[in-house]
Amino acid sequence: MNSGILCDLTQLLGRVLMSLMFISAGWSKIVGYAGTQAYMESAGVPGALLPLVIIAELGGGLAVLFGFLTRWAALGLALFCLASAWLFHNVPGDQAQMINFMKNVTIAGGFFILACAGAGKLSVDHWLRRNK
């Protein structure tokens, strides 16, 4: 197989894997709106911000999945991951929370790389650039 094709498919697979958690989480927040809002408020985050969280997760996840406005979506999700790490998982005495904290930081790192590299050839971004 041509290494260019392999790279294109790998970038697509990476975007799919990076987006699944956010699409699923955004959808679950819609379905469990009241419970999510209560959880946010218990952590000191205003529940009124939940619509923005849903837009970030579901909208950003779909944008990354399809490779549409990928650099901006990836940058937004990177910042979202860092904020949620700090607001919800920064509990130094709790090993499980600190693992989640580091998971969010690591995912943010992947999104920063995606923001620089772009979506690749198998994306809406590439299709739009090519058809300009």
C-alpha positions as CSV (number, residue, x, y, z in Angstrom):
1,M,0.0,0.0,0.0
2,N,1.2,3.5,-0.8
3,S,2.5,5.3,2.3
4,G,0.4,8.4,1.4
5,I,-2.8,6.3,1.4
6,L,-1.8,4.7,4.6
7,C,-1.2,8.1,6.2
8,D,-4.6,9.4,4.9
9,L,-6.4,6.4,6.3
10,T,-4.5,6.7,9.6
11,Q,-5.5,10.4,9.9
12,L,-9.1,9.5,9.3
13,L,-9.0,6.7,11.9
14,G,-7.4,9.1,14.4
15,R,-10.2,11.6,13.8
16,V,-12.8,9.0,14.2
17,L,-11.4,7.7,17.4
18,M,-10.8,11.2,18.8
19,S,-14.4,12.2,18.0
20,L,-16.4,9.2,19.3
21,M,-16.1,10.1,23.0
22,F,-17.2,13.7,22.5
23,I,-20.1,12.8,20.2
24,S,-21.3,10.2,22.7
25,A,-20.8,12.5,25.7
26,G,-22.6,15.4,24.0
27,W,-25.6,13.2,23.2
28,S,-25.8,11.7,26.7
29,K,-25.9,15.2,28.1
30,I,-28.9,16.0,25.9
31,V,-30.7,12.8,27.1
32,G,-29.7,13.3,30.7
33,Y,-29.9,17.1,30.7
34,A,-31.2,17.6,34.3
35,G,-28.7,15.1,35.8
36,T,-25.8,16.7,34.0
37,Q,-26.9,20.1,35.0
38,A,-27.1,19.1,38.7
39,Y,-23.6,17.5,38.4
40,M,-22.1,20.6,37.0
41,E,-23.6,22.7,39.7
42,S,-22.4,20.3,42.4
43,A,-18.9,21.0,41.0
44,G,-19.4,24.8,41.2
45,V,-20.0,25.2,37.5
46,P,-23.1,27.1,36.5
47,G,-25.7,24.7,35.0
48,A,-26.6,27.5,32.5
49,L,-23.4,26.6,30.7
50,L,-24.6,23.2,29.7
51,P,-25.8,24.2,26.2
52,L,-22.3,25.4,25.5
53,V,-20.9,22.2,26.8
54,I,-23.2,20.2,24.5
55,I,-22.3,22.4,21.5
56,A,-18.6,21.9,22.3
57,E,-18.8,18.2,22.7
58,L,-21.4,17.2,20.1
59,G,-20.6,20.0,17.6
60,G,-16.8,19.8,18.0
61,G,-16.9,16.0,17.9
62,L,-18.9,16.0,14.7
63,A,-16.6,18.6,13.1
64,V,-13.5,16.5,13.9
65,L,-15.2,13.3,12.7
66,F,-16.0,14.8,9.3
67,G,-12.9,17.0,9.1
68,F,-14.9,20.3,8.9
69,L,-13.3,23.4,10.4
70,T,-11.0,20.8,11.9
71,R,-8.3,23.1,13.2
72,W,-10.7,25.3,15.0
73,A,-12.8,22.4,16.4
74,A,-9.6,20.7,17.6
75,L,-8.3,23.9,19.3
76,G,-11.7,24.3,21.0
77,L,-11.8,20.7,22.2
78,A,-8.3,21.0,23.5
79,L,-9.2,24.0,25.6
80,F,-12.4,22.2,26.7
81,C,-10.4,19.2,27.8
82,L,-8.0,21.3,29.8
83,A,-10.9,23.2,31.4
84,S,-12.9,20.1,32.3
85,A,-9.7,18.5,33.7
86,W,-9.2,21.5,36.0
87,L,-12.8,21.9,37.0
88,F,-13.9,18.3,37.5
89,H,-10.8,16.1,37.9
90,N,-8.2,18.1,39.8
91,V,-8.4,16.1,43.1
92,P,-4.8,15.4,44.0
93,G,-5.7,12.9,46.8
94,D,-8.0,10.8,44.5
95,Q,-6.0,8.5,42.2
96,A,-9.0,7.8,39.9
97,Q,-9.7,11.5,39.5
98,M,-6.0,12.2,38.8
99,I,-6.0,9.5,36.1
100,N,-9.0,11.3,34.5
101,F,-7.2,14.6,34.9
102,M,-4.1,13.2,33.0
103,K,-6.4,11.6,30.4
104,N,-8.0,14.9,29.7
105,V,-4.6,16.6,29.5
106,T,-3.3,13.9,27.1
107,I,-6.4,14.2,24.9
108,A,-5.9,18.0,24.8
109,G,-2.3,17.3,23.5
110,G,-3.7,15.2,20.7
111,F,-6.1,17.9,19.8
112,F,-3.4,20.5,19.8
113,I,-1.4,18.3,17.3
114,L,-4.6,17.9,15.2
115,A,-5.1,21.7,15.2
116,C,-1.6,22.1,13.7
117,A,-1.7,19.2,11.3
118,G,-5.2,19.6,10.0
119,A,-7.7,16.9,9.0
120,G,-5.8,15.4,6.1
121,K,-7.0,14.4,2.6
122,L,-10.1,12.4,3.7
123,S,-12.0,15.3,5.1
124,V,-14.5,18.0,4.2
125,D,-11.8,20.6,4.8
126,H,-9.6,19.1,2.0
127,W,-12.6,18.7,-0.3
128,L,-13.6,22.4,0.2
129,R,-10.0,23.6,-0.5
130,R,-9.7,21.4,-3.6
131,N,-13.0,22.6,-5.0
132,K,-12.4,26.3,-4.4
